[in-house]
Amino acid sequence: MELIRGYHNLRPRHRGCVATIGNFDGVHLGHQTVIGQLAEKASELRLPTVVVLFEPQPQEYFQPTDAPARLMRLRDKLMALKRYSVDRVLCLRFGAPLADMPAEDFIRTILAEGLGVRYLVVGDDFRFGRRRAGDFGMLQKAGALYGFAVAPMHTFSVDGARVSSTRIREALAAGDLGGAARLLGRGFRMSGRVAHGDKRGRTIGVPTANIHLHRKVTPVRGVYVVETFGVGDGPVAGVANVGIRPTVEGTRTLLEVHLLDFDGDIYGRQVSVEFLHKLRDERRFASFDELKARIDQDIGEARAWLQKFRQR
């Protein structure tokens, strides 16, 4: 898969494609349906598939303090799109120049002249351009002018409702990891590199892998049963805490994982943590002894849950 960063990096060889536009946060079952829809047309026209997305996501630009938590970082999103055989990703930097670009210029500069789109798939409620003036109808009229067809996205429903990133965030916030997995088509994961921490966990006999998330907010918070990928030959079970660690006066959201029955040097490893079951919310403890006792209880509950989970 080819990543094109910015429309100024589009070249003549990139002209001629079938494309879709969106955030693709989570690359969930709905997104996978759209990619399949795109792939069918690409095969018919013998053209590459292109996903056009934005970094940061538009809500993060317009509402930097109130934007919803991401389900995926850009790195993870690109890896997921590659797994679903997308040929190219055009990643557009969403800042003032793009936010202020008239919708007609977006169509002409990026879709027609830059990508040479032959077939475009977007939601029928898709809005774009300065003051969100562009819509599905404008794209259809422009398609007649520039020679590309416009089709609405096929939707995918689970339990009678459309799959969406918002629905997945709501399930995660409620601790419904199984429900989130049904919408994603896989378990919810967060990835990052294992870094050196303050090693407080080691002092109470519970060493943790500290993983940098590079996120302002996360869709999950609390203590979870997890499996960690990238530290051994297969997944390693563990107990994870996502939060600010109020007992030690923390202020930055961290992901810390205590790996069960594992001992090895994993500093610097890029790992992926899959969340299986929520044990409890994060809370402040009066002392390290109280914290240690609760962590021991968490580990016991995690082992019991895993034993049942593996017997299913």
C-alpha positions as CSV (number, residue, x, y, z in Angstrom):
1,M,0.0,0.0,0.0
2,E,1.3,3.5,-0.9
3,L,0.9,6.4,1.5
4,I,0.6,9.8,-0.1
5,R,1.0,12.6,2.4
6,G,-0.7,15.7,1.1
7,Y,-2.3,16.5,-2.3
8,H,0.9,18.4,-3.3
9,N,2.6,15.0,-3.5
10,L,0.1,13.6,-6.1
11,R,1.8,12.8,-9.3
12,P,0.5,12.0,-12.8
13,R,0.9,8.3,-12.1
14,H,-1.7,8.7,-9.4
15,R,-4.4,9.7,-11.8
16,G,-7.2,7.2,-12.4
17,C,-8.7,5.5,-9.4
18,V,-11.8,4.6,-7.5
19,A,-11.9,6.4,-4.2
20,T,-13.7,7.0,-0.9
21,I,-13.4,9.8,1.7
22,G,-13.7,9.6,5.5
23,N,-12.0,9.3,8.8
24,F,-12.1,5.5,8.9
25,D,-11.6,5.6,12.6
26,G,-11.5,2.0,13.8
27,V,-11.7,0.5,10.3
28,H,-14.9,-1.3,11.6
29,L,-17.3,-3.5,9.8
30,G,-19.0,-0.6,8.2
31,H,-15.7,0.7,6.8
32,Q,-14.8,-2.8,5.6
33,T,-18.1,-2.9,3.7
34,V,-17.2,0.3,2.0
35,I,-13.8,-1.0,1.1
36,G,-15.4,-4.1,-0.4
37,Q,-17.8,-1.9,-2.4
38,L,-14.8,0.0,-3.7
39,A,-12.8,-3.1,-4.5
40,E,-15.6,-4.5,-6.6
41,K,-15.7,-1.3,-8.8
42,A,-11.9,-1.2,-8.9
43,S,-11.8,-4.8,-10.3
44,E,-14.5,-3.9,-12.9
45,L,-12.6,-0.8,-14.0
46,R,-9.2,-2.2,-13.5
47,L,-8.1,0.8,-11.4
48,P,-6.5,1.1,-7.9
49,T,-8.5,1.8,-4.8
50,V,-7.8,5.0,-2.9
51,V,-8.9,6.0,0.6
52,V,-8.8,9.7,1.3
53,L,-8.5,10.6,5.0
54,F,-7.5,13.5,7.2
55,E,-4.9,14.1,9.9
56,P,-5.8,15.4,12.3
57,Q,-9.4,14.4,12.0
58,P,-11.7,17.4,11.3
59,Q,-13.4,17.3,14.7
60,E,-10.0,17.5,16.3
61,Y,-9.2,20.7,14.4
62,F,-12.5,22.4,15.0
63,Q,-13.1,21.2,18.6
64,P,-9.6,20.4,19.9
65,T,-10.7,20.1,23.6
66,D,-14.1,18.3,22.9
67,A,-13.3,15.9,20.0
68,P,-14.2,12.3,20.7
69,A,-11.5,9.8,21.6
70,R,-9.9,8.1,18.7
71,L,-10.4,4.4,18.2
72,M,-7.1,4.3,16.3
73,R,-3.9,6.3,15.8
74,L,-3.0,7.0,12.2
75,R,-0.3,4.3,12.3
76,D,-2.8,1.6,13.3
77,K,-5.3,2.9,10.8
78,L,-2.9,2.6,7.9
79,M,-1.9,-1.0,9.0
80,A,-5.6,-2.0,9.1
81,L,-6.3,-0.5,5.6
82,K,-3.3,-2.3,4.3
83,R,-4.7,-5.6,5.6
84,Y,-7.9,-5.0,3.7
85,S,-5.9,-4.5,0.4
86,V,-6.4,-0.8,-0.1
87,D,-3.9,0.2,-2.8
88,R,-3.3,3.8,-1.8
89,V,-4.1,6.2,1.1
90,L,-4.1,10.0,0.5
91,C,-3.6,11.6,3.9
92,L,-4.6,15.2,3.8
93,R,-3.4,17.5,6.6
94,F,-6.5,19.1,8.0
95,G,-5.5,22.7,8.9
96,A,-6.7,26.2,8.0
97,P,-5.8,25.9,4.3
98,L,-8.0,22.8,3.8
99,A,-10.7,23.9,6.2
100,D,-11.0,27.2,4.2
101,M,-10.8,25.5,0.7
102,P,-14.1,26.1,-1.2
103,A,-15.9,22.8,-1.9
104,E,-15.6,23.4,-5.7
105,D,-11.8,23.8,-5.4
106,F,-11.6,20.5,-3.3
107,I,-13.4,18.7,-6.1
108,R,-11.3,20.2,-8.9
109,T,-7.9,20.2,-7.3
110,I,-7.9,16.9,-5.4
111,L,-10.5,14.7,-6.9
112,A,-10.5,15.6,-10.6
113,E,-7.0,17.0,-11.3
114,G,-5.0,15.3,-8.5
115,L,-6.5,11.8,-8.4
116,G,-8.4,11.6,-11.6
117,V,-11.2,9.8,-9.8
118,R,-13.5,7.7,-12.0
119,Y,-15.8,6.4,-9.2
120,L,-16.3,8.0,-5.8
121,V,-18.1,6.4,-2.8
122,V,-19.2,8.7,0.0
123,G,-21.9,8.9,2.6
124,D,-25.1,10.5,1.4
125,D,-24.8,12.9,4.4
126,F,-21.1,13.8,3.6
127,R,-20.3,17.5,3.9
128,F,-17.0,19.2,2.9
129,G,-15.3,22.4,2.0
130,R,-15.5,25.9,3.5
131,R,-18.6,26.2,5.8
132,R,-19.4,22.6,4.8
133,A,-21.0,23.9,1.6
134,G,-20.2,20.7,-0.4
135,D,-22.6,17.8,-0.3
136,F,-23.6,14.6,-2.1
137,G,-25.6,16.5,-4.7
138,M,-22.7,18.9,-5.5
139,L,-20.4,15.9,-6.0
140,Q,-22.9,14.3,-8.4
141,K,-23.1,17.5,-10.5
142,A,-19.3,17.8,-10.5
143,G,-19.0,14.1,-11.5
144,A,-21.1,14.8,-14.6
145,L,-18.7,17.7,-15.4
146,Y,-15.4,15.9,-14.7
147,G,-16.3,12.4,-15.7
148,F,-16.7,10.4,-12.5
149,A,-19.6,8.5,-11.0
150,V,-20.7,9.1,-7.3
151,A,-22.3,6.3,-5.3
152,P,-23.6,6.3,-1.7
153,M,-21.8,4.1,0.9
154,H,-23.3,0.7,1.6
155,T,-24.2,0.5,5.3
156,F,-23.7,-2.4,7.6
157,S,-25.9,-3.1,10.5
158,V,-25.5,-5.2,13.7
159,D,-28.3,-5.8,16.1
160,G,-30.6,-3.7,13.9
161,A,-28.5,-0.5,14.0
162,R,-25.8,0.9,11.7
163,V,-22.3,0.3,12.7
164,S,-20.4,3.5,13.4
165,S,-17.3,4.7,15.3
166,T,-19.7,6.5,17.7
167,R,-21.5,3.3,18.6
168,I,-18.1,1.6,19.2
169,R,-17.0,4.4,21.5
170,E,-20.2,4.1,23.5
171,A,-19.8,0.4,23.9
172,L,-16.2,0.8,25.1
173,A,-17.2,3.6,27.5
174,A,-19.9,1.2,29.0
175,G,-17.3,-1.6,29.4
176,D,-19.0,-3.7,26.7
177,L,-15.9,-5.0,25.0
178,G,-17.8,-7.9,23.4
179,G,-20.2,-5.5,21.9
180,A,-17.4,-3.3,20.6
181,A,-15.7,-6.4,19.1
182,R,-18.9,-7.3,17.2
183,L,-18.9,-3.9,15.6
184,L,-15.2,-3.8,14.8
185,G,-15.1,-7.4,13.5
186,R,-12.2,-8.0,16.0
187,G,-11.2,-7.2,19.5
188,F,-10.4,-3.6,20.4
189,R,-6.7,-2.9,20.6
190,M,-4.3,0.0,21.3
191,S,-0.7,0.0,20.2
192,G,2.5,1.7,21.2
193,R,6.1,1.3,22.1
194,V,7.2,0.0,25.5
195,A,9.1,2.8,27.3
196,H,10.9,3.1,30.6
197,G,8.6,4.3,33.4
198,D,9.1,5.3,37.0
199,K,9.3,1.5,37.9
200,R,6.9,2.0,40.9
201,G,5.2,-1.3,40.1
202,R,8.4,-3.2,40.4
203,T,8.8,-1.9,44.0
204,I,5.6,-3.7,45.0
205,G,6.3,-6.8,43.1
206,V,4.1,-6.0,40.1
207,P,6.3,-4.8,37.2
208,T,4.5,-3.2,34.3
209,A,5.2,-2.5,30.6
210,N,4.6,1.3,30.1
211,I,3.2,2.0,26.7
212,H,3.2,5.5,25.2
213,L,-0.2,6.1,23.6
214,H,0.3,9.6,22.1
215,R,-3.3,10.4,22.7
216,K,-5.0,13.2,24.6
217,V,-8.0,11.1,25.4
218,T,-8.7,7.3,25.2
219,P,-11.9,5.4,24.5
220,V,-11.2,3.1,27.5
221,R,-10.3,3.9,31.1
222,G,-9.9,1.6,34.0
223,V,-8.5,-1.9,34.7
224,Y,-8.8,-4.7,32.1
225,V,-7.9,-8.3,31.3
226,V,-5.9,-8.1,28.2
227,E,-3.7,-10.0,25.8
228,T,-0.5,-8.4,24.5
229,F,1.0,-9.1,21.1
230,G,4.6,-8.4,20.1
231,V,6.3,-9.6,23.3
232,G,6.6,-13.3,22.6
233,D,5.7,-16.0,20.0
234,G,2.0,-15.5,20.7
235,P,-0.3,-13.4,22.8
236,V,0.6,-12.9,26.5
237,A,-2.2,-12.4,29.0
238,G,-2.1,-9.6,31.5
239,V,-3.8,-7.0,33.5
240,A,-3.8,-3.4,32.1
241,N,-4.5,0.0,33.7
242,V,-5.5,2.9,31.4
243,G,-5.6,6.2,33.3
244,I,-3.7,8.8,35.2
245,R,-2.7,6.8,38.2
246,P,-4.3,9.0,40.9
247,T,-2.7,7.2,43.8
248,V,0.8,8.5,42.7
249,E,-0.6,11.9,41.7
250,G,-0.3,11.2,38.0
251,T,-1.6,13.7,35.4
252,R,-0.9,12.0,32.0
253,T,-3.0,9.1,30.7
254,L,-0.9,6.0,30.4
255,L,-1.3,2.4,29.5
256,E,0.4,0.0,31.9
257,V,0.3,-3.7,31.4
258,H,1.4,-6.4,34.0
259,L,2.2,-9.5,31.9
260,L,1.1,-12.7,33.6
261,D,3.7,-15.5,33.8
262,F,6.2,-13.6,31.6
263,D,9.7,-12.4,32.3
264,G,11.8,-10.7,29.6
265,D,13.3,-7.4,28.4
266,I,10.7,-5.8,26.1
267,Y,11.8,-2.1,26.3
268,G,11.6,-0.5,22.9
269,R,9.2,-3.1,21.5
270,Q,6.2,-2.0,19.4
271,V,3.3,-3.9,21.0
272,S,-0.5,-4.2,20.6
273,V,-2.8,-4.7,23.6
274,E,-6.2,-6.3,23.0
275,F,-8.8,-5.5,25.7
276,L,-10.9,-8.6,26.6
277,H,-12.8,-7.7,29.8
278,K,-13.2,-4.8,32.2
279,L,-12.5,-5.5,35.8
280,R,-13.2,-2.1,37.4
281,D,-12.8,1.7,37.1
282,E,-9.5,3.4,38.1
283,R,-9.6,4.8,41.7
284,R,-7.3,6.4,44.2
285,F,-6.0,4.3,47.1
286,A,-4.9,5.6,50.5
287,S,-1.5,3.8,50.5
288,F,0.7,1.6,48.4
289,D,-0.2,-1.3,50.6
290,E,-3.8,-0.8,49.7
291,L,-3.0,-0.4,46.1
292,K,-0.9,-3.6,46.1
293,A,-3.7,-5.6,47.7
294,R,-6.1,-4.4,45.1
295,I,-3.7,-5.2,42.3
296,D,-3.3,-8.7,43.7
297,Q,-7.1,-9.1,43.7
298,D,-7.2,-7.8,40.1
299,I,-4.7,-10.4,39.0
300,G,-6.6,-13.2,40.7
301,E,-9.9,-12.1,39.1
302,A,-8.1,-11.8,35.7
303,R,-6.8,-15.4,36.0
304,A,-10.2,-16.7,36.9
305,W,-11.8,-14.8,34.0
306,L,-9.2,-16.1,31.5
307,Q,-9.7,-19.7,32.7
308,K,-13.4,-19.4,31.9
309,F,-12.7,-17.6,28.7
310,R,-10.4,-20.3,27.4
311,Q,-12.8,-23.0,28.2
312,R,-15.5,-21.6,26.0
